[in-house]
Amino acid sequence: MSQKFREIEHKFLVDEWFDLSAFEAVARRLNPRKSSRLTVTDTYHVVEAMPGHVIRHRIDQELQQLTLKSTGVDNECRTEVNLDLGLQRGNQSAAVDAFLQPMRPLWSGSIEKKIFVFYFDQCEVVHYVARSGAGKTVYCVEFEALAKETTEQALGVISEYEKAFGFDPAQRCHSSLFELLFAEVLPDGVRKFMKSRR
């Protein structure tokens, strides 16, 4: 699959006392193209017709997307295919549900994220607080490569930004946000289905 449809990132779990002011100061010194504070709603769907994947409907103040993401052992490099649904059409969650019906939905769940993102030419750096409907909360910093002609190049970009922000790659989290927030609440049948398709 083309590198265009690969997500290459490192995620770090932080706590609620993470120094966001110091994080912002480092980001500003690196001259981002822009920054945004957003509230994001992500609804994840597991469907029988897409083994080894989750489908995410995302909507915030800047975009609305339907995304196919692979699941697996490590979140460092995985499939991510985004389709732009456009904000001008309003929230398309009902259309997404109808679209997924022939794929035999097994489960869905939503999270809300408060994000503070810095956009650089080669990397997006974001701090977020994510809460699931089941009441679980995680605090994260993510580095996602935008320059990714090769996996090695992308990981090199991530490494540069990790160093600039003082993060040790040995401490990164290997689980996806989906796994962090939903692994414990997935029905047994869905959990077994997902594990059997890895």
N, C-alpha and C positions, 0 to 999 in steps of 0.2 A: 504494500500500500504506500502511496505517496507520503513523503514527509509532511506535506500540507495537511494531511488528515491524522497527524500524530500530535498528541499533547505530551510535552516533555517538561517536567516540573519537579521541584523538591518542596515538600511541605514540612513545616516544623510546628510542633505543638508548643504553645506558650501558655501563660496563665492570665488570670484576670488582672493581675498587677503589672503586666507587661508595660514597659515605658514607651508609650505611643509618641510622646513628644520627642524623645531621643531618636526613635525610628523615623519620624518625619524629618528631623534635622539632618540625618544622614541622607535621606532621599532628596531633600532640597539641594544639598551640596553636590549631588550627582546630576542636577539639572534635568528633571523629567520633562517630557513634552507637555504633559498635563497630569493632573491628579483629580480624583473624584471621590466623594463620599456618597455611598449608595445604599439603599435597602433593596435586597434581592430576595425574590421568592423562587425557590427551586422545588419542583415536584418531580420525584423520581418514579419511574414505572418499570416493573419487571414483567416481561411478556414471554409467553411460552415459545413464540416464533423467533425470538432473538436470544438463543442461549449464549451465555458468556458475555452479555451486555446489559446495560441499563439504558433507559431512555429518559432524558431530563427535559422538562419544560421550564425555561427560565424567563422571568420578566423582572425588569427594574426600570429606572428612570431613563436609561440610555438605550436599552435593546430588549428584544423578545426573540428567543431562539428555541428550537427543538434540536436536541443533541443526542447522538448515539455515542456511548462510551463503553469501551471494553472493561471487563472486570478481570482480576487476576491476582497473582501473588504480590506484585509490587506496583505502586502507582507512578513510578518514575517515568515510564514511557509507555503510552497506551493509545489505542485508537480514539479519536475524537472527531466526529463529523458534525458540523453545525449548519443548520438551516435557518436562515433569517425569516422570522414570521412578521416582523415589522410592528412597531408600536402604534402606527397610525390606524391599525385595525382593532385596537383594544385588546383586552385579555382574551387569548385564544384557547383557554384551558378546556372549554367544552368541545371545541373542534379537535383538539389533541386527543381527548378521551374517545371521541367518535372515530378518529383516525386509527386509534390503537385497538379498537374492538375486534376487528378480524384477526389480530395477532394474538388473541387469547390472553388478556391481562390476568396476571396472577396476584399482583400487589401494587400499591402505590403509597407514597408518603411524602410529606412536604417539610421543607426547612425554610427558615428566614435567616438571612445573613446581613449583618451590618458590616460593610466593607469600606476600607480606606485604601485606594489603589493608586499606584504611581506607574505611569506609562513611559517607558524608555524605548529607544529605537529597537533594542535587541531583547528586552526583557520587560515583563510586567511583575511588579513587586506589590504584594497586597497583604494587609493585615485584616482579619475578619473575625467576627464572633458569629457562630452559627448555632441556631437552636432548632431542634426538631419538635414536631407536634407532640412527641412523647415526653418532652421536658428535658432532654439531654442537651448540654451545651459544650461546645469546644471552641477554643481560641487558637488561631493559627496564623502563621506567616508563610506565604507561598512565593516562590520564585519560578515563573514560567517563561521559558525561552520563546522568543518570537523569531529570532534568527536561528533557523534549524535546517540548513541544507543537508547536514548529516547529524546523526545522534551525538557524535563526538563534539562537533561544533556547538551544538545546543547545550551539552553538559559543561563545556568550557565557559560559555556565557553565564550559565547559572553559577558556576564556581566563582567567577569574578564578582558577581553581585553578593553571593553569600559572604565572601571575604569582606567586602565593603561594609556590610551590615553586621558583621561579627557573628555569623552562624557557622557552626561546624557541621559539614556534610555527614559526618559519622553519627550525628544526633538526629538526622531527619526521620520523619515518620513514614513508614512504608505502606500504610493503609490509606485508602481513598476516604474522602469525606462521607460518601455513601456508607462505607463500612463502619466508620467511626460512630456515625449517628444512628444507623439502623440495624447493625448486625445483631444486636441483642433483642430487637423487637420484631424481626421478621418471623412470620409463621413458620413452623417446622417444615412444612411442605415446600415453601419457597426457598428456605435455607438449603434444604437438600437438593432442590432443583439447581440452584446456582452452583453449589459445590460439585455436583455431578457433571457440570458442563465446563469446568476449568481444564 
